Amino acid sequence: MSETTAGRPVPGHPALRRAVVDLSAVASNVERISRIVDGAQIMAVVKADGYGHGAVPVARTALEAGATWLGTADVGEALAVRAQIADAPILAWLHDADPRFDEAVERGIAIGASSALHLERAAAAASATRARPASVHLKVDTGLGRNGIPRREWESVFDRARELELEGRVSVDGLFSHLSNADPVEDGLQLDAFREAEGLAQAAGLEPQLRHIAATAAALRLPQTRLDLVRIGIGLYGLSPFDDESPRRLGLRPALRLESRLISVKRVKAGTGVSYGYTYRAEQPTTLGLVPLGYADGIPRHLSNTGSVEVGGRQRRIVGRIAMDQFVVDLGDHRASVGDLVTLFGDPATGAPSAFDWAQAASTINYEIVTRLGGRVVREYA
Ligand SMILES: *Cc1c(COP(=O)(O)O)cnc(C)c1O
């Protein structure tokens, strides 16, 4: 099965740039996290096209493996998933300045409401479509300082939500928040604030069945944050949210490997300059291999002269500047040929660099490495 975009392969030929996604790893990660969170439901977060892995295939796999909810950032993403997956509960929590939820409510998308406006618009959508009460999860800001209902409005929004419930226009099915992951003490303070919100919601007559605050990091390390449901993104894809603990130690399997082939191999003399600006010159005679991915494909330009890829069972350094469409690796005296497989990153158990290795070399996080893969990279499912 292959899903192609701008990098559509010629029939019978492998694509020039491939993100090979192992869905059995996604299933195994869901099962692993289910065991860890012990009873909390799992929402599979598939925003940003499933962190670059493909939202729909990941969502299907996660549901089969035991996840009970899907989560996306915006309603457009949720509707795209709903078009392929008819019945799973989906929550979307990041909205336009002037949001219209008619289609979302009609199609059974739960609305994460971070303001009185979101709540009113959800109710309006329910009235306009006469579909049902709109399912709402109220999102409270417990200290992250991004979206979420601010503390001073909790009582008024909860009271209004109860009124709308009594009118049959909304159903407050969830209450949630998001942690800063600053440290266990700060996260504990956020959890305390969340408990206060729960009390106020109850006092207003609301009975949200799903209370949730933890994403992957807290779900794994802070048991008291698991509540009714955990929203799992990065862990689903087999990557660690922590700098100090690898996926392997967490029992997770990286699902994506970025793969290509050498498209040129040449022997060069000492002193040969490589790529724009000659930021690298061969110190001795060596073999250079050309890889047809560049920053347009999501290869961080910061990996120039620092990152590595795997060729012939060993990691080889990227030399010279990474260009828009290509970069060069120093193969030393390895007898490489045009067509040899290159694994840019993947599961380190196979000898490839990990998304974390790339993130370290580029001063970023593994989340950014996988989500920034460009439109020319063709996804294949194994
Ligand atoms: C992205 C996101 C998540 C998932 O976070 P991970 O760290 O990838 O598990 C959970 N909740 C919200 C609100 C998010 O935006």
The ligand as an SDF file (V2000), in Angstrom:
LIG
                    3D

 15 15  0  0  0  0  0  0  0  0999 V2000
   -0.4320   17.4650   20.6890 C   0  0  0  0  0  0  0  0  0  0  0  0
   -1.2480   17.3390   21.9020 C   0  0  0  0  0  0  0  0  0  0  0  0
   -1.2310   16.1520   22.6510 C   0  0  0  0  0  0  0  0  0  0  0  0
   -0.2780   15.0090   22.3860 C   0  0  0  0  0  0  0  0  0  0  0  0
    0.9910   15.3260   22.9430 O   0  0  0  0  0  0  0  0  0  0  0  0
    2.1840   14.2650   22.9600 P   0  0  0  0  0  0  0  0  0  0  0  0
    3.2450   14.9210   23.7680 O   0  0  0  0  0  0  0  0  0  0  0  0
    2.5960   14.1090   21.5230 O   0  0  0  0  0  0  0  0  0  0  0  0
    1.6620   13.0210   23.5300 O   0  0  0  0  0  0  0  0  0  0  0  0
   -2.1170   16.0410   23.6970 C   0  0  0  0  0  0  0  0  0  0  0  0
   -2.9670   17.0470   24.0190 N   0  0  0  0  0  0  0  0  0  0  0  0
   -2.9880   18.2140   23.3360 C   0  0  0  0  0  0  0  0  0  0  0  0
   -3.9490   19.2770   23.7490 C   0  0  0  0  0  0  0  0  0  0  0  0
   -2.1300   18.4110   22.2730 C   0  0  0  0  0  0  0  0  0  0  0  0
   -2.1500   19.5660   21.6030 O   0  0  0  0  0  0  0  0  0  0  0  0
  1  2  1  0
  2  3  1  0
  2 14  2  0
  3  4  1  0
  3 10  2  0
  4  5  1  0
  5  6  1  0
  6  7  2  0
  6  8  1  0
  6  9  1  0
 10 11  1  0
 11 12  2  0
 12 13  1  0
 12 14  1  0
 14 15  1  0
M  END
$$$$
